[in-house]
Amino acid sequence: MRRSVGRMLAALLAASLAGGAPAKDQAARTRAVLQNLDALWPDLDALYLDLHAHPELSFQEEATAAKMAERLRAAGIEVTTGVGGHGVVGVLRNGAGPTVLLRTDMDALPVEEKTGLPYASKVTAKDRTGATVPVMHACGHDGHMTAWMGTALLLSRAKDRWHGTVVFVGQPAEEQGGGAAAMLKDGLYTRFPRPDQAIAIHLNADAPAGIVRFTRGFALANVDSVDVTLYGRGGHGAYPQATVDPVVLAAKVVLALQTVVSRENDPLDPAVITVGSIHGGTKHNIIPDEVKLQLTVRSYGEDVRKRLLDGITRVIQGEAAASGAPREPVITVSDGTPATYNDPALTDRLVGAVRREIGEDAVVEQRAVMIGEDFSEYGRAGVPAALLWVGAVEPGRYAEAKKNGTPLPSTHSSGFAPDRERTLRTAIRAEVAMLMELLE
């Protein structure tokens, strides 16, 4: 009998060391927390419809933040508003244990919605230039907020299943790349419990609902915006010899900039320089005094980022000098968002937890992408961080589009509309599974 007990204990210890017993325990705790999801679903769905129909631009998220704060307070969560602008911080304490940050972004985009949905946004607002623009949740932040709120409510109702602290961060101004930095500057890691890990999800417009995707290491890019003014000496189009033509200079600059990527950067280091805007002149036969260009610059490593920006400056100044420009060009770099780096060890833990909840085949690795996300700031502030993608396309529509080669509406487009219930339920299940993995 003693030998049998000894062998059993040894087997249990071996299973524990191998991750078997803790994995089963974590999966059971996750299911226990999620058992209230069906009861909460009608209210969560109503919240999503409200958020989608009433979006707010970056740095204008006052009403949205109030909705988030009100619901957190009703769940018994400590709430602080006005952090880094309209940022909301909810602290859910449940005894000793790890501290985990779960972020949602709250802002929308200046896009006119054309989904045809009965709850489509008809909102307009003044942007930072004072222009009236349409507003839409074209990047899925309404879904992020709904999943975040559902996760908060579920954890607040199941405190017997976990120990530790969750810091629920409702972040403003992700689309303009300033919200995370503003919240950190306003004391996110000092005024509130400093997290041991920071996690988030983001809807994916190129994956079917029910699927979660992940990337280890660099997942999203450095993003820099560059504004350029090229100066010439204007005059009559019939007498080009009496001018310095900034339109021709701009054309040479656009072509020369392509060599910064193709001839100065290692082909194995991803890099993009795109000239997205060029403006100059007023009439066919007038050579203008100046031309303005706008560039977006993308990379992963800081060394590549510096090489691209230095190369852009050198090429533009060189072309201007070669053209005999009367003034040096003005080059301004702004809206910088650092690359998002998914801590590999943390990512592997999260992936294992989500697979146990939604299925092994439903969690898929994907390549890094060249879009930007200021979630990167939480990791750069000294905390292991990871962001996972949640598929948002109705599975039948996704399969048909892939079969026929038909493009799907992307995020930031007027036609982006998630497969609502399937997407949100998957996002909530993923967030709860990740938190249960990290909390005791």
C-alpha positions, 0 to 999 in steps of 0.5 A: 500500500505504501509503495502504491501511494509512493508511486502515485505521489511520484506520478503526480509530482512528475505530472506537475513538473511537466505542466499536466496538473497545473494545465488541467487546474487552469482549464477548470478554473477558466471554465468556472469563471466563464460559466456566467458568460451566457447570463452576461451576454445580453448586456454585453451585446447591448454595450457593443451596439451602443459603443459602435453607434456612438464612437469618439475620436482620439483624445475625445473619448469622454462619454466612452470613458464614462461608460467604462468607468460606470460599469467597472464601479458597478462591479465593485472595481476601484476606478480612477478616471482622467489618467493621461487624458480620458484614460480609465484604470480599474483595479480589481484586488483579490489577495496576494498574488501576481498583478496583471494589466489588461488593456483595451483601447477606446478611440475611433477613426475619422471614417464614414461607416458604409456597412449598412448595419442597423446600428451603424455609426452616424456620428460626426465630430470636429477633428484636431484641425477643426474640420467636421469628419465622420467617426466610426469604430473601424478598427474594432476598439468597440469589440476590444472594450466589450470583451474587456468589460466582459472579462472584468465582470466575469472575474469580479463574480468569480473571486473564489477561483483566483488570487492576485490583482488585475489592472484594467486599463481603458486607454485613449488615443491609440490611433494617434499613438499617444494614449499609452505614453500619456497614461504611463507619464501620468503614473500608470506604473507608480500610482497603481499596482505595477503589473508583472505582465501586460496583455491585450487582444486586437481584432483581426480582419483577415482571420475567421471568427473563432480563431486566435493568432499570435506572433512571438517576438516582434509582432507590429512595427515602428511607425514614424510619420515624416513631413517634408517641405521642399523649396524652389524658386517659382515662375512661369512654366514657359521659362523653367530656366529662370526657376528652381522647380520643386515639383521636379525636385519632389519627383527625384526625391520620391524615386531616390527614397526607394533606394534607402530600402532597396540599396542601404538596408539588409533585405532580411530586415523588414523596412518600408518607406511610403510617400503617401501625399504630395502637394504643390502648385496651383495651375498648369503654367505656374512653377510653385515655390514649394512642394510638401510631401508626407511619408510613413516609415516602418521597421522593427529594430531600432537600428533599422529605424534610425538608418531609415530616418537618417537616410531619408534626411540625407537623400532629401538634403542631397537632392535639394542641394543638387537642384540648387534649391534656395533653401534647405528643406524642412523635415519633421518626424512625428507620431512615432510608435515603437514596435510591439515586441511580444515576450516569447516566454509570456506568449507561449504561456498565453498560447497554451492557456488559450488553446486549452480553452478554445482548442489546439487547432483554433490558435495559429501562429502568424507572421509579424505585420507592418502596422503599428500599435502603442501597446508597445509602450507598456512593454518598453516601460519594463514589463513583459507584454504580449498582444494576441489577435482575435479573428473577426470575419464570419467563417463562411465569408472568410472561406469564400473570400479565400477561395475566390481571391476576393479582398475582405474589408480591412480594419480602418475601412468603411466596410469593416464589420466583425462577426459580432457574437462569435468574435466577442465570445472568443475574445472574452474566452481568450482574455479570461484564459490568459488571466487565469494562466497568469493569476494564482 
